[in-house]
Amino acid sequence: MKSYITVGDLLQRKHFEDIEVLAGEEGLIRPVKWVHIVEVTNIRKLLRGGEFILSTCALLHDNKELFLSVVEQLIEVRASGLCIELGTYTTHIPEEVIELCNIHQFPLLIFHHEVPFVEITQDIHALLINRQYQMISELESYTQELNKKLLTFGHTKEILQFTKEYLQIQVMIVFNNQEVQFPTDVKENEKKRFLHIIHNEIHHGTDLAPQTMTKVPIHILGDTYAELYLIAENRTLTEFDHLILDRTATALAQLLLRELYVEEKKRIEESEWLTGWLDGEHNEDAIHDYLAYHSPKIKPKGAVVCQFKLESLFDYSMLDITYFNLYVRAFFEPQGFTLFSIEKKHTITFIFINERNTSTWKARIKEGIQRLEKSEIKMANQKIPFVLGVGKFVTQLSHVHDSYLTSLETIRIHDRLTVPSQSHFYDDLHIFRLISLLNKYINLQEIVMEYLEPVLTYDDMYNGKLLETLKTYLACNGSKQETAKRLFIVRQTLYHRIEKLERLLGDDFLHHEKRLAIEFMILSHEFLLSSQQKKKGVTYFSSNEGKM
């Protein structure tokens, strides 16, 4: 459909039979958005582009400089053309004006006799309004036809071909991984030419020429998955082209989401093999064979396992879990990882195959976590509370089992901390890893009581808050002023508490070795206390859950 009216189309209307095209004949293809009668000389701020101007030039009085100024303003604001009635106020057009219009392909039309401007504007406005109604009708027809074809189309290229044939201009998709898709009938030499244009726009910041090329994002799950381009080489892009582009981008998003959903369901069905991988049952060759079959383009550079512990997977449908997986992929795959997922009890486990520099894997996962925490992910119509544990990075894929075990340990440690850790990484838990390990093989409670029993007993009997004071005092490196400030107490109260601590722990409790032991025991006490409260049914969530 030709959704726009050009200056050349107006020449076929009533009152334009005897008009003369004095200059800018090549610009007769310019689209006309509206018609204005203008009799002022300062018009730059009055127009928005696409206006066809009717004028008697009454204020110019054959002033060449003023005439040039008016035409320059019209060209600058991208007016469609200028139509002048000669005779009454203007008797001739300066050669400089004609030359300027020819240079810029700006149509300059001449009426050699008096014409009814009011009738002309009424006729053209009626034509434009009717074309707008026709455009809306055509847009709805296109959308309905496209929605029908979505039921049978199996590939995005088919949508691109449909849109190209409809608009008769080139259309293409550029995905985030720089893959480009064209309609099915585009030849190789044409692809190279268009790829050069797109490459300059993406990598060199070349501004798009809005009259000949435009793009819109294709959004999937709240993120930009690709961009859809239109390139018109033989005409100017119109409002209708932009509307069609928006509708096409929506349809492509639906098709791509459907493809991603099908892929995700297929991945879930492959969970048995992945379970064996997590359990350490496959050797390096078997793993590489599996990856070569399922992801032939992948070039592994190590791996890491990430655990997402949800409050209860049983509260969510299979559709909810699938969409959660899609969200995770949308945030982490652009960071240079290929993901494999499997559900195990209350967790969704992801194997992240690294494809970039191994020195940056942690920073890239942090970036994905930050985006995930800021997103509005919902399952069963509610925000999803989760605890995240990232295992240690392994360079050999057959050692993924080690990363899996450390990710589980990260979750276990997070669950036992009274104050949630600010890091999701096993590598960052440091002393808590040691506490957890000791708790497995020795009676850690007995050692804790050996150091802290006098303080704990005093707090139980007198509600003295000595343990809190001790912890803060050590954290402030023995600064009494800073400790009082953090505890919101006066210095005299602090001095009294420190004297109590010295009597209970010994006046050498700040000496280096004893201080280290006491700090370690305080952390161990909190770790053990949290474990006891868990058994009694008291739940502490990750800091994520306060953010979600």
C-alpha positions in Angstrom: 0.0 0.0 0.0 1.2 3.5 -0.8 0.4 5.1 2.6 1.5 8.6 1.8 0.7 11.5 -0.6 3.6 13.0 -2.6 4.0 16.4 -4.1 3.7 14.7 -7.5 0.3 13.2 -6.5 -1.0 16.7 -5.9 -0.3 17.6 -9.5 -3.1 15.3 -10.5 -5.7 17.1 -8.4 -8.1 19.8 -9.3 -6.6 23.4 -9.7 -3.2 22.0 -10.5 -3.8 21.3 -14.2 -1.9 24.4 -15.4 0.8 24.5 -12.7 4.5 24.8 -13.7 7.3 22.9 -12.0 9.9 25.6 -11.9 12.6 23.8 -9.9 13.4 20.7 -7.8 11.5 18.3 -10.1 13.5 15.4 -8.5 11.8 16.2 -5.2 8.3 15.5 -6.4 8.5 12.2 -4.5 8.6 14.0 -1.2 5.7 13.0 1.0 3.1 15.6 2.1 1.8 15.4 5.6 -0.3 18.7 5.6 -0.9 21.9 3.7 -0.4 25.4 5.0 -1.0 28.9 3.6 2.0 30.9 4.7 2.5 34.7 4.3 5.2 35.3 6.9 9.0 35.5 6.5 10.2 33.9 9.7 8.7 30.4 9.6 11.4 28.2 10.9 9.7 27.6 14.2 6.2 27.2 12.8 6.7 24.0 10.8 7.5 20.4 11.8 8.4 18.9 8.4 6.4 17.4 5.6 4.2 20.6 5.0 3.2 21.6 1.5 3.3 25.5 1.4 0.9 27.7 -0.5 1.9 31.4 -0.7 1.5 34.6 -2.7 4.8 35.9 -1.2 3.0 39.1 -0.4 5.7 40.2 2.1 8.7 39.5 -0.1 8.1 42.4 -2.6 10.6 40.7 -5.0 13.3 41.0 -2.4 15.9 38.4 -3.4 17.6 38.1 0.0 14.4 37.7 1.8 13.1 35.2 -0.8 16.3 33.1 -0.3 15.9 33.3 3.4 12.3 31.9 3.3 13.3 29.1 0.9 16.3 28.2 3.0 14.1 27.9 6.1 11.7 25.6 4.3 14.5 23.4 3.2 16.0 23.3 6.7 12.7 22.2 8.3 12.1 19.6 5.6 9.0 21.1 4.1 7.6 19.1 1.1 7.5 22.0 -1.3 6.6 25.6 -2.1 3.7 26.6 -4.4 3.6 30.3 -5.3 0.9 32.3 -7.0 2.6 34.8 -9.4 1.1 38.1 -10.5 -0.6 39.8 -7.6 2.3 40.3 -5.3 5.3 38.5 -6.8 6.2 38.9 -10.5 9.3 36.8 -10.9 11.4 34.2 -9.1 15.1 35.1 -8.6 17.5 32.7 -10.4 19.4 32.2 -7.1 16.2 30.8 -5.6 15.7 28.4 -8.5 19.3 27.2 -8.3 18.9 26.7 -4.5 15.8 24.6 -5.0 17.4 22.5 -7.7 20.5 21.8 -5.5 18.3 20.5 -2.7 15.7 18.9 -4.9 13.1 21.1 -3.3 10.0 21.4 -5.4 9.1 24.9 -6.4 5.7 25.2 -8.2 4.2 28.2 -9.9 0.6 29.2 -10.5 0.5 31.8 -13.3 -3.1 32.9 -12.4 -5.1 33.5 -9.3 -6.3 30.2 -7.7 -8.6 29.5 -4.6 -6.2 28.5 -1.9 -9.0 27.6 0.5 -10.5 25.1 -2.0 -7.0 23.6 -2.6 -6.4 23.1 1.2 -9.8 21.6 1.7 -9.3 19.2 -1.2 -5.8 18.1 -0.1 -6.7 17.8 3.6 -9.7 15.6 2.7 -7.3 13.5 0.6 -4.8 13.2 3.5 -7.5 12.3 6.1 -8.9 9.7 3.8 -5.5 8.2 3.3 -5.0 8.2 7.1 -8.2 6.1 7.5 -7.0 3.9 4.7 -3.6 3.5 6.4 -5.2 2.5 9.7 -7.4 0.0 7.9 -4.4 -1.5 6.0 -2.4 -1.6 9.2 -5.1 -3.7 11.0 -5.4 -6.0 7.9 -1.6 -6.5 7.9 -1.6 -7.2 11.7 -4.4 -9.8 11.3 -2.7 -11.5 8.4 0.6 -11.6 10.2 -1.0 -13.1 13.3 -2.6 -15.8 11.1 0.8 -16.6 9.5 2.4 -16.8 13.0 0.4 -20.0 13.5 2.2 -21.6 10.5 5.5 -19.8 10.2 8.4 -21.8 11.6 11.2 -19.3 11.2 11.8 -15.6 11.6 13.0 -15.4 7.9 9.4 -16.2 6.8 8.1 -13.1 8.7 10.9 -11.0 7.2 10.0 -12.2 3.7 6.3 -11.4 4.3 7.1 -7.9 5.5 9.6 -7.2 2.7 7.0 -8.2 0.0 4.4 -6.1 1.7 6.5 -2.9 2.0 8.7 -3.5 -1.0 11.8 -2.5 1.0 14.6 -4.4 2.7 14.1 -5.7 6.2 16.6 -7.6 8.5 17.2 -8.6 12.1 20.5 -8.1 14.0 20.6 -10.2 17.1 22.6 -9.3 20.2 25.3 -11.9 19.3 25.8 -10.0 16.0 24.0 -12.7 13.9 22.1 -11.2 11.1 19.0 -12.7 9.4 17.6 -11.6 6.0 14.5 -12.6 4.0 14.9 -15.8 2.1 15.3 -14.2 -1.4 18.2 -11.8 -0.6 21.2 -12.5 -2.7 24.8 -12.7 -1.3 26.0 -9.5 -2.9 23.0 -7.6 -1.4 23.7 -9.1 2.0 27.3 -7.9 1.9 26.1 -4.4 1.0 23.5 -4.2 3.7 25.9 -5.8 6.3 28.4 -3.0 5.6 25.7 -0.4 6.3 24.6 -2.1 9.5 28.3 -2.6 10.6 29.0 1.1 10.2 25.9 2.0 12.2 26.7 -0.5 15.1 30.5 -0.2 15.4 31.2 3.3 14.2 28.2 5.2 15.5 27.1 6.3 12.0 23.8 8.1 12.4 20.9 6.5 10.7 19.4 8.6 7.9 15.8 8.7 9.1 14.4 9.1 5.6 16.0 5.9 4.3 16.8 3.6 7.3 15.4 3.0 10.7 15.3 0.3 13.4 13.2 -0.8 16.4 14.2 -3.1 19.3 12.7 -6.6 19.7 12.0 -7.0 23.4 11.8 -10.4 25.0 11.2 -10.8 28.8 11.8 -7.1 29.3 15.2 -7.1 27.6 16.4 -6.2 24.1 17.0 -9.5 22.3 17.6 -8.1 18.8 16.9 -5.1 16.5 14.8 -5.0 13.4 16.0 -2.8 10.6 14.3 -1.2 7.6 16.4 0.1 4.7 14.7 1.9 1.8 16.9 2.6 -1.2 14.4 3.9 -3.7 12.0 6.0 -1.6 11.6 7.8 1.7 10.4 5.9 4.8 6.9 6.9 5.9 4.8 6.8 9.0 3.1 3.7 7.7 6.5 2.0 7.4 7.3 2.7 11.0 4.0 1.4 12.2 4.4 -1.8 10.2 7.9 -2.1 11.6 6.5 -1.9 15.2 3.9 -4.5 14.5 6.4 -6.8 12.9 8.8 -6.4 15.8 6.0 -7.5 18.2 5.2 -10.6 16.0 8.9 -11.5 15.9 9.1 -11.2 19.7 6.2 -13.7 20.0 7.8 -16.1 17.5 11.3 -15.9 19.1 9.8 -16.3 22.6 7.9 -19.4 21.4 11.2 -20.8 20.0 13.0 -20.1 23.2 10.2 -21.8 25.2 10.4 -24.9 23.0 14.1 -25.0 23.4 13.8 -24.6 27.2 11.3 -27.5 27.4 13.7 -29.6 25.4 16.5 -28.8 27.8 14.4 -29.8 30.7 13.8 -33.2 29.1 17.6 -33.7 28.9 18.0 -33.3 32.6 18.9 -36.9 33.2 22.2 -36.6 31.4 22.9 -33.3 33.1 22.3 -34.9 36.5 25.0 -37.5 35.7 27.3 -34.6 34.7 26.7 -32.9 38.1 27.3 -36.1 39.9 30.7 -36.6 38.2 29.7 -39.6 36.0 30.9 -38.3 32.7 34.5 -37.9 31.5 35.9 -35.0 29.5 35.5 -36.7 26.1 31.8 -37.6 26.8 31.1 -34.0 27.9 32.7 -32.5 24.8 30.8 -34.9 22.6 27.5 -33.8 24.3 28.3 -30.1 23.8 29.3 -30.7 20.2 25.9 -32.2 19.5 23.8 -29.8 21.4 25.8 -26.6 21.0 28.2 -27.1 18.1 29.4 -23.4 18.1 30.4 -23.4 21.8 34.1 -23.1 22.7 34.4 -23.9 26.4 36.8 -22.1 28.6 35.9 -23.6 32.0 32.6 -23.8 33.9 30.9 -22.9 37.1 27.7 -24.1 38.8 25.0 -21.7 40.0 22.2 -22.8 42.4 18.9 -20.9 42.6 17.1 -22.1 45.8 13.5 -21.1 45.6 11.2 -21.1 48.6 9.3 -24.1 47.2 9.2 -25.3 43.7 5.9 -27.0 44.4 4.2 -23.6 44.6 5.0 -23.0 40.9 3.8 -24.5 37.7 6.0 -25.9 35.0 5.2 -22.8 32.9 6.4 -20.6 35.8 9.7 -22.5 36.1 10.3 -22.4 32.4 9.8 -18.7 32.3 12.2 -18.3 35.3 14.8 -20.3 33.3 14.3 -18.0 30.3 14.8 -14.9 32.5 18.1 -16.3 33.8 19.3 -17.1 30.3 18.3 -13.6 29.1 20.5 -12.0 31.8 23.5 -14.3 31.7 24.0 -15.5 28.2 24.8 -12.0 26.9 27.6 -12.1 29.5 29.4 -14.8 27.6 28.0 -18.0 29.0 26.1 -21.0 27.6 23.7 -22.3 30.2 22.4 -25.8 30.9 19.7 -26.2 33.7 18.2 -28.9 35.8 15.7 -28.9 38.6 16.7 -30.8 41.8 14.4 -30.7 44.8 13.9 -27.0 45.8 16.7 -25.7 43.5 17.2 -24.9 39.9 20.8 -25.7 39.0 22.6 -24.0 36.1 25.9 -25.1 34.6 27.5 -22.0 33.2 29.9 -22.8 30.4 32.3 -19.9 30.0 33.2 -18.8 26.5 35.3 -15.7 27.2 38.4 -14.8 29.1 38.6 -16.8 32.3 39.9 -13.8 34.3 36.6 -12.0 33.9 34.1 -14.8 34.6 33.3 -13.5 38.1 32.7 -9.9 37.1 30.4 -11.0 34.3 28.3 -13.2 36.6 28.1 -10.3 39.1 26.7 -8.1 36.3 24.1 -10.7 35.4 23.1 -11.1 39.1 22.7 -7.3 39.5 20.4 -7.2 36.5 18.4 -10.2 37.8 17.9 -8.6 41.2 16.7 -5.4 39.6 14.2 -7.2 37.3 10.5 -7.8 38.0 10.5 -11.6 37.7 7.3 -13.2 38.8 6.1 -16.8 39.3 2.6 -17.7 40.3 1.7 -13.9 40.2 4.2 -13.0 42.9 7.8 -11.9 43.1 10.2 -14.8 43.4 12.3 -15.0 46.6 15.5 -17.0 46.1 18.9 -17.7 47.5 21.8 -17.9 45.0 25.0 -19.9 45.4 27.8 -19.8 43.0 30.4 -22.6 43.2 34.1 -22.4 42.5 35.2 -22.0 38.9 36.7 -25.1 37.2 38.9 -25.2 34.1 38.0 -28.8 33.2 34.4 -29.7 32.4 34.7 -33.1 34.0 35.3 -31.2 37.3 31.9 -29.6 37.3 31.0 -32.0 40.1 33.4 -30.0 42.4 31.7 -26.7 41.4 28.3 -28.3 42.1 29.3 -29.4 45.6 30.7 -26.0 46.5 27.6 -24.3 45.2 25.5 -26.5 47.5 27.9 -25.6 50.3 27.4 -21.9 49.5 23.6 -22.3 49.8 24.0 -24.2 53.1 26.3 -21.5 54.6 23.9 -18.8 53.4 21.0 -20.6 55.1 22.9 -20.6 58.4 24.0 -17.0 58.6 22.0 -14.7 60.8 23.2 -11.8 58.8 23.1 -12.8 55.1 26.4 -12.6 53.2 26.8 -9.8 50.7 28.4 -12.2 48.2 26.9 -15.2 46.4 30.3 -16.8 45.6 31.9 -19.7 47.4 35.2 -18.0 46.9 34.1 -15.0 49.0 32.8 -16.9 52.0 36.4 -17.4 53.4 36.1 -18.0 57.1 32.6 -19.3 57.0 33.8 -22.2 54.8 36.3 -23.0 57.5 33.6 -22.8 60.2 31.3 -25.1 58.2 34.1 -27.6 57.6 35.1 -27.7 61.3 31.5 -28.1 62.3 31.3 -31.3 60.3 34.2 -33.0 62.1 34.5 -31.6 65.6 32.2 -30.4 68.4 32.4 -26.8 67.5 29.8 -25.8 70.1 32.1 -27.0 72.9 35.0 -24.9 71.6 32.8 -21.8 71.3 31.6 -22.2 74.9 35.2 -22.6 76.1 35.8 -19.0 74.9 32.4 -17.3 75.1 30.5 -19.1 77.9 31.1 -16.4 80.6 29.8 -13.7 78.2 26.8 -15.7 77.0 25.9 -16.7 80.6 26.1 -13.0 81.8 23.9 -11.9 78.9 21.3 -14.6 79.7 21.1 -13.6 83.3 21.3 -9.8 83.1 20.4 -9.0 79.4 23.7 -7.2 79.4 24.4 -7.1 75.7 28.0 -7.9 76.3 28.4 -10.2 73.2 27.0 -7.4 71.0 29.4 -4.9 72.6 32.4 -7.4 72.2 31.6 -8.0 68.5 31.4 -4.2 67.8 34.4 -3.3 69.8 36.5 -5.9 67.9 35.1 -4.7 64.6 36.1 -1.1 65.5 39.7 -2.3 66.2 39.4 -1.3 69.9 38.2 2.3 69.2 36.0 3.3 72.1 34.7 6.4 70.4 33.6 4.5 67.2 32.2 1.6 69.2 30.0 3.9 71.4 28.8 5.6 68.2 27.8 2.4 66.5 26.0 1.0 69.7 24.3 4.4 70.3 25.5 4.5 73.9 27.5 7.0 76.0 31.2 6.5 76.6 30.7 5.8 80.3 28.3 2.9 79.6 30.8 1.5 77.1 33.7 1.7 79.7 31.5 -0.2 82.2 30.8 -3.0 79.7 34.5 -3.3 78.7 35.5 -3.7 82.4 32.9 -6.5 82.6 34.4 -8.1 79.5 37.9 -7.9 80.9 36.8 -9.6 84.1 35.0 -12.4 82.1 37.5 -12.9 79.3 40.7 -11.6 80.8 42.3 -8.2 80.3 44.4 -9.7 77.4 41.4 -10.4 75.2 42.6 -7.7 72.7 46.0 -9.4 72.3 46.5 -10.5 68.7 46.2 -14.3 69.0 43.4 -14.3 71.6 41.5 -11.7 69.7 41.6 -13.7 66.5 40.3 -16.8 68.4 37.5 -14.8 70.0 36.4 -13.2 66.7 36.4 -16.7 65.1 34.3 -18.0 68.0 31.8 -15.2 67.7 31.2 -16.0 64.0 31.0 -19.7 64.9 28.5 -19.0 67.6 26.2 -17.1 65.1 26.6 -19.9 62.6 25.6 -22.5 65.1 22.8 -20.4 66.5 21.3 -19.9 63.1 21.4 -23.7 62.5 19.5 -24.3 65.8 16.9 -21.8 64.9 16.5 -23.4 61.5 15.7 -26.7 63.2 13.0 -24.9 65.2 11.4 -23.5 62.1 12.7 -19.9 62.1 13.7 -19.0 58.5 16.2 -16.4 57.4 16.2 -15.4 53.7 19.0 -14.1 51.5 19.4 -10.4 51.0 18.1 -11.0 47.5 14.6 -11.5 48.9 14.5 -8.1 50.5 15.3 -6.6 47.2 13.0 -8.7 45.0 
